[in-house]
Amino acid sequence: MKSKNQKRALGLLVGALTGGALLSTASIANAGVTLNVDDDRWVKIGAGLRTSITTTDDDGATSPTDMAVNNMRFYLTAQAMKDIQFTFNTEKDANDNIKMLDAAAKFHINDALNIWAGRVLIPTDRANLDGPFYQAAFDFPSVRKYPSINAGRDDGVIFWGLTNSKKIKYYLGATQGRSDVGGPNDSGNLLYSGRLALNLWDAESGYFNRSTYHGKKDILSFGIGGAYQADGAGTDVNNQGNFTAWNADFLLEKKLSNGGVGTLEGAYYSYDLDGVTDPTLKAGKSYLALASYMFPTKVGIGQFQPYTRVQQFDYDAAGSGTMDKTELGVNYVISSHNALISAVATNTDVAGSPSVSTFKLGTQIQF
């Protein structure tokens, strides 16, 4: 039975969809505006916003409605000369301060070899290469537990490229990783990461990818990745261990004969802390599985894409048990990942804690 807050949130969803239908039916352009200086030099600017309203039912106790700005990003990419670019992106933190998200110099040698240096996205798994804006579900996966400076980023250098008609993609990275003063990594060991992805249908060119293309591509992709840092786990030099993690993931998305789009996504993660305790990291194994279907018929200015996702984290620590999360949601897709509205009901069970149910109404806009 839905609580009053959940009913109120459902009402907000109806209102948001009704309001959306009153917007101009002109299509929303792809994110970003490009300013051309000459044939080889240009600047592209953009922005991304994600907001949400959440009601929570904690073992029968309903909490006040929480309204949040989940993400507020500004994007800037410029090409200084042919095949040499730099990117600078910002993000708000939990205290609403604007901070650096990405800052990278990018050198394109050829399709098979690109070099990015600076603050970059660690190339381990599909979820991280999607980021929060390009998931098939509204919320970023809870079972992804790789360490980072901020939002999956780290300072270092990444080598990546495409081969076999851009259907094989590789990444190799060396980044700062765990290097806090007084921490376990007293020798300054780097974090090494990598990923290999194979696309059997359409290619996913470029560094980043998505977990749904909303019918623009037919995707059958398999990926494997991981990261390692000697002395990357622990609390100090007397409690240090190696951090080792790996993951495997797949994505199947097909535009069907009726115009609908079916999507299946799965991922498996394994995290090892070398037997040491570390309050900032989690050891264990986890997985996620998602299924969605986007209806072919437009309703107003968008299409409905219901989805379900299950996640589980099985902790290694004695007595910690598991975290189980189930989501039932629907996206109202107006312009792919540039404009959408989401509603999702989530139930989370953590061993030894009361079950928590939430209902969230989220919006996402990119320019």
C-alpha positions in Angstrom: 0.0 0.0 0.0 1.4 3.4 -1.0 2.1 6.0 1.6 0.7 9.5 1.3 4.1 10.8 0.3 4.3 8.1 -2.4 0.9 9.1 -3.7 2.0 12.7 -3.7 5.1 11.8 -5.7 2.9 10.0 -8.2 0.8 13.1 -8.6 4.0 15.1 -9.2 4.9 12.7 -11.9 1.6 13.1 -13.7 1.9 16.9 -13.4 5.4 16.8 -14.8 4.4 14.7 -17.7 1.4 16.9 -18.4 3.6 20.0 -18.2 6.1 18.4 -20.5 3.4 17.8 -23.1 2.8 21.6 -23.2 6.4 22.3 -24.1 7.3 23.2 -27.6 7.4 20.0 -29.8 10.6 21.2 -31.5 13.3 18.6 -31.0 16.0 19.3 -28.5 19.5 19.5 -30.1 22.3 17.2 -29.2 24.1 18.4 -26.0 26.4 21.3 -26.5 27.0 24.3 -28.7 30.1 24.5 -31.0 31.9 27.8 -31.7 34.2 27.5 -34.7 37.3 29.6 -34.7 38.7 28.3 -38.0 38.8 24.9 -39.7 41.0 23.3 -37.0 40.1 25.2 -33.9 36.8 25.2 -32.1 35.2 25.4 -28.6 32.2 23.3 -27.5 30.2 24.2 -24.4 27.3 22.4 -22.6 25.7 21.7 -19.3 23.9 18.8 -17.6 21.3 18.9 -14.8 19.7 16.0 -12.8 17.2 16.7 -10.0 15.0 14.4 -7.9 12.2 14.3 -5.4 12.4 11.2 -3.0 10.0 9.8 -0.4 11.4 7.2 2.0 9.6 4.5 4.0 12.1 3.0 6.5 10.5 -0.1 8.0 7.1 1.6 8.3 8.4 5.0 9.3 7.9 7.6 6.5 10.6 10.3 6.3 10.0 13.8 5.0 10.1 14.3 1.2 13.7 15.0 0.0 14.3 17.4 -2.9 17.8 17.3 -4.3 20.0 18.6 -7.2 21.8 15.3 -7.9 24.2 16.7 -10.6 24.9 20.2 -12.0 27.7 20.0 -14.6 29.2 22.4 -17.0 31.1 21.0 -20.0 33.9 22.6 -22.1 35.9 20.9 -24.8 38.2 22.9 -27.1 40.5 21.9 -30.0 43.7 23.8 -30.0 44.8 22.3 -33.3 44.0 19.3 -35.4 43.9 16.2 -33.2 44.9 18.0 -30.0 42.1 18.9 -27.6 41.4 19.6 -23.9 38.4 19.1 -21.7 37.3 20.9 -18.6 34.1 19.9 -16.8 32.8 20.9 -13.4 30.3 19.3 -10.9 28.6 20.4 -7.7 29.6 18.6 -4.5 27.4 17.6 -1.5 27.8 21.1 -0.1 26.8 22.7 -3.4 30.3 23.9 -4.2 31.4 23.8 -7.8 34.5 21.6 -8.2 36.6 20.3 -11.0 35.3 17.0 -12.4 37.5 16.5 -15.5 40.6 18.3 -16.8 42.4 16.4 -19.5 44.7 17.0 -22.5 43.7 14.7 -25.4 46.0 13.6 -28.2 44.6 11.7 -31.1 47.4 9.8 -32.9 45.0 7.6 -34.9 41.9 5.5 -34.2 44.0 2.8 -32.6 45.9 5.2 -30.2 44.7 8.1 -28.2 46.4 9.5 -25.1 44.5 11.4 -22.4 46.4 13.0 -19.5 45.1 14.9 -16.5 42.0 14.1 -14.4 40.2 11.4 -16.3 37.5 8.8 -15.9 39.0 5.5 -14.8 38.3 2.9 -17.6 37.2 -0.2 -15.8 33.5 -0.9 -16.4 30.5 0.2 -18.5 28.8 1.8 -15.6 31.7 4.2 -15.0 32.1 5.0 -18.7 28.3 5.8 -18.8 28.4 8.1 -15.8 25.1 9.1 -14.2 23.7 10.7 -17.3 23.8 7.7 -19.6 22.5 4.9 -17.6 19.4 2.9 -18.5 18.1 3.5 -14.9 18.0 6.9 -13.2 20.3 6.0 -10.3 24.0 5.1 -10.7 24.6 1.4 -9.7 25.2 0.9 -5.9 27.3 -2.2 -6.5 30.1 -0.4 -8.3 32.8 0.2 -5.6 36.0 1.2 -7.4 38.0 3.9 -5.6 38.3 7.4 -7.1 39.1 11.0 -6.3 35.6 12.1 -7.4 32.8 10.5 -9.4 35.0 7.7 -10.9 37.9 10.1 -11.8 41.6 10.0 -11.0 44.7 11.9 -12.0 47.0 10.2 -14.5 47.2 9.0 -18.1 45.0 6.8 -20.2 45.9 5.1 -23.5 43.0 3.9 -25.5 42.0 3.0 -29.0 39.7 1.2 -31.5 40.4 -1.6 -34.0 38.5 -4.0 -36.2 36.1 -1.4 -37.7 35.9 0.2 -34.2 34.3 -2.9 -32.8 37.2 -3.7 -30.4 38.0 -1.0 -27.8 40.9 -1.1 -25.3 41.9 1.1 -22.4 45.1 1.1 -20.3 45.5 3.5 -17.4 48.1 4.5 -14.8 46.7 7.0 -12.2 47.4 8.3 -8.8 45.0 6.0 -6.9 45.3 5.8 -3.1 48.0 8.3 -2.1 46.8 10.0 1.1 49.5 11.1 3.6 49.6 8.7 6.5 47.7 6.1 4.6 48.8 2.6 3.5 50.5 3.5 0.2 53.7 4.9 1.7 55.7 3.8 -1.5 53.6 5.9 -3.9 52.4 2.9 -6.0 50.2 3.8 -8.9 46.7 2.4 -9.6 46.8 0.5 -12.9 43.5 -0.1 -14.7 42.3 -1.5 -18.0 39.4 -2.6 -20.1 38.7 -4.6 -23.3 35.3 -4.4 -25.0 34.0 -6.3 -28.0 31.0 -5.1 -30.0 29.4 -7.7 -32.3 26.7 -5.5 -33.8 27.1 -1.7 -34.1 30.3 -0.1 -32.9 30.5 2.2 -29.8 33.2 4.7 -31.0 34.7 7.2 -28.6 35.9 7.0 -25.0 32.5 6.9 -23.4 29.4 4.7 -23.9 25.8 4.4 -22.9 23.7 1.7 -21.3 20.8 2.5 -23.7 20.9 4.2 -27.1 17.0 4.4 -27.3 17.0 2.7 -30.6 19.7 4.6 -32.3 22.0 1.6 -32.3 21.8 -2.2 -32.1 24.3 -3.3 -29.5 25.7 -6.6 -28.4 28.7 -5.8 -26.3 30.9 -7.8 -23.9 33.5 -6.1 -21.7 36.1 -7.1 -19.1 38.1 -4.7 -16.9 39.8 -4.2 -13.6 42.3 -2.3 -11.5 45.2 -3.0 -9.2 47.2 -1.0 -6.7 50.0 -2.3 -4.5 49.3 -1.1 -0.9 46.1 0.5 -2.1 44.0 -0.8 0.8 44.2 -0.4 4.5 44.5 2.5 7.0 48.2 3.0 7.5 51.6 1.3 6.9 50.8 -1.1 9.8 47.6 -2.2 8.1 48.2 -2.2 4.4 47.2 -4.6 1.6 46.9 -4.7 -2.2 43.7 -3.5 -3.9 42.6 -5.9 -6.7 39.3 -5.7 -8.5 37.9 -7.0 -11.8 34.5 -6.9 -13.5 32.7 -8.3 -16.6 29.7 -6.8 -18.2 27.4 -7.1 -21.2 24.8 -5.0 -23.0 22.2 -6.2 -25.5 19.9 -3.6 -27.1 17.8 -4.2 -30.2 15.3 -2.1 -32.1 12.5 -4.5 -32.8 10.3 -4.9 -35.9 7.4 -3.0 -34.2 9.7 0.0 -33.5 10.1 -0.8 -29.8 13.5 -1.2 -28.2 14.5 -4.0 -25.9 17.5 -3.8 -23.5 19.3 -6.3 -21.3 22.3 -5.3 -19.2 24.4 -7.3 -16.7 27.6 -6.8 -14.7 29.7 -8.8 -12.2 32.3 -7.2 -9.9 34.9 -8.7 -7.6 36.8 -6.6 -5.0 39.7 -7.9 -2.9 41.5 -5.9 -0.1 44.2 -8.5 0.6 42.6 -9.4 4.0 42.9 -5.9 5.5 40.2 -3.6 6.8 39.5 -0.3 5.1 36.5 1.9 6.0 36.7 3.6 2.5 36.6 0.4 0.5 34.4 -2.8 0.4 35.6 -6.3 -0.2 33.2 -8.8 -1.8 31.4 -9.8 -4.9 28.5 -8.1 -6.6 26.2 -8.1 -9.6 23.5 -6.2 -11.4 20.9 -7.2 -14.0 18.6 -4.8 -15.9 15.8 -5.3 -18.4 13.9 -2.5 -20.2 11.5 -2.0 -23.1 10.9 1.4 -24.8 7.4 1.5 -26.4 7.4 2.6 -30.1 4.4 5.0 -29.8 5.0 8.5 -28.7 2.7 9.8 -25.9 2.8 13.6 -26.1 6.4 14.5 -26.8 8.1 11.4 -25.5 8.1 7.6 -25.2 7.8 5.4 -22.1 10.6 3.1 -21.2 9.7 0.9 -18.2 12.6 -1.0 -16.6 13.5 -3.3 -13.7 17.0 -3.7 -12.1 18.3 -5.9 -9.4 21.6 -5.5 -7.5 23.3 -7.5 -4.9 26.6 -7.0 -3.0 27.9 -10.0 -1.0 30.4 -8.6 1.5 33.5 -10.6 2.5 33.6 -9.3 6.1 32.4 -11.8 8.6 28.8 -11.2 9.6 28.2 -8.5 7.0 25.9 -10.5 4.9 24.5 -8.9 1.7 22.9 -5.8 0.3 20.0 -6.5 -2.0 18.3 -3.8 -4.1 15.3 -4.0 -6.4 14.1 -1.2 -8.7 11.0 -0.8 -10.7 10.9 2.3 -12.8 9.8 4.1 -16.0 11.6 6.7 -18.1 9.7 9.2 -20.1 12.2 9.7 -22.9 11.8 13.1 -24.7 15.2 13.5 -26.4 17.3 10.4 -25.5 19.6 11.3 -22.6 19.3 15.1 -23.2 15.7 15.3 -21.8 13.9 12.7 -19.8 11.7 12.2 -16.7 12.0 9.1 -14.5 9.9 7.5 -11.8 11.4 4.6 -9.8 10.3 2.6 -6.7 13.2 1.0 -4.9 13.5 -1.6 -2.1 16.8 -2.0 -0.3 17.6 -4.8 2.2 20.9 -4.7 4.1 21.7 -7.6 6.4 21.0 -6.6 10.0 19.1 -3.4 9.1 15.5 -2.6 8.5 14.2 -2.7 4.9 14.1 0.7 3.2 11.6 1.6 0.4 11.8 4.8 -1.7 9.9 6.4 -4.5 11.8 8.9 -6.6 10.7 11.3 -9.3 13.8 12.5 -11.3 14.4 14.8 -14.2 17.4 15.1 -16.5 18.3 17.8 -19.0 21.5 18.3 -21.0 22.5 21.0 -23.4 
